[in-house]
Amino acid sequence: MRFKKNSPIKSLKTNLTTALELPREVMLNLPLITITGKNTMSIENYKNIIEYSQKKIRISTSAGIVSIDGKKLFLKELTKDSILITGTISNFEFI
């Protein structure tokens, strides 16, 4: 069953998460993106990989598509829950 973005269940889940001070990325399945310098990026709670090359990586998340541009980009670690990207990251954005 799919719910609209502003459904009562989603609002209840958001309000409970805030009231109980639970991690939003876990409870609401939001991506958690960590950048270390300009050479490493970790993305947790992703859906799938849309595009992968040494110059561009695009990853689908529940919040939209994350686009990463750079040089010598490499998926160093890949699990069902997280991705670790290495290389020289020059730009990233949500599309």
C-alpha positions in Angstrom: 0.0 0.0 0.0 1.4 3.4 -0.9 0.6 6.6 0.9 0.7 10.2 -0.3 3.6 12.3 0.9 1.4 14.2 3.4 -0.5 11.1 4.6 -1.5 10.9 8.3 0.8 7.9 8.8 3.8 9.7 7.5 3.0 12.8 9.6 2.5 10.5 12.7 5.9 8.8 12.0 7.6 12.2 11.6 6.0 13.6 14.8 6.9 10.5 16.8 10.5 10.6 15.6 10.8 14.2 16.6 9.1 13.8 20.0 11.2 10.7 20.9 14.4 12.2 19.5 15.0 9.2 17.4 17.5 9.3 14.4 15.5 10.7 11.5 17.6 8.9 8.9 16.7 5.5 10.4 13.1 6.1 11.3 12.1 7.9 8.1 14.5 6.0 5.8 16.3 9.2 4.8 19.8 9.1 3.3 22.7 9.8 5.6 25.6 11.4 3.6 29.0 11.8 5.2 31.8 13.6 3.3 35.4 13.3 4.6 37.6 16.0 2.9 37.1 15.9 -0.9 38.2 12.3 -1.4 35.6 10.1 0.4 31.8 10.1 0.6 29.6 7.6 2.4 25.8 7.2 1.6 23.6 5.2 3.8 19.9 4.2 3.1 20.2 4.3 -0.7 17.8 2.6 -3.1 20.0 1.8 -6.2 22.8 3.0 -8.4 21.6 4.8 -11.6 24.9 5.7 -13.2 28.5 4.8 -12.5 31.6 6.0 -14.2 35.0 7.4 -13.1 33.6 10.9 -13.7 30.0 10.7 -12.5 27.9 8.6 -10.1 24.2 9.0 -9.6 22.4 7.2 -6.8 18.7 7.0 -6.0 17.5 7.7 -2.5 14.2 8.2 -0.8 14.9 12.0 -0.8 15.8 12.1 -4.5 18.8 11.4 -6.7 22.3 12.2 -5.5 24.7 13.2 -8.3 28.4 13.1 -7.6 31.0 14.5 -10.1 34.7 14.1 -9.9 37.8 12.3 -11.1 38.7 8.7 -10.6 35.5 8.0 -8.7 35.4 4.4 -7.4 32.8 2.4 -5.4 35.2 1.1 -2.7 32.6 -0.6 -0.6 29.0 -1.6 -1.5 26.5 -3.2 0.9 22.8 -3.4 0.8 22.7 -0.4 3.2 25.6 1.8 2.3 28.0 2.9 -0.4 31.6 4.2 0.1 32.8 6.3 -2.8 36.5 7.4 -3.1 38.2 9.6 -5.7 38.4 13.3 -6.1 34.9 14.7 -5.5 34.4 18.1 -7.2 30.7 18.5 -6.9 27.6 16.7 -5.5 23.9 17.7 -5.6 20.4 16.4 -5.1 18.3 16.3 -8.3 
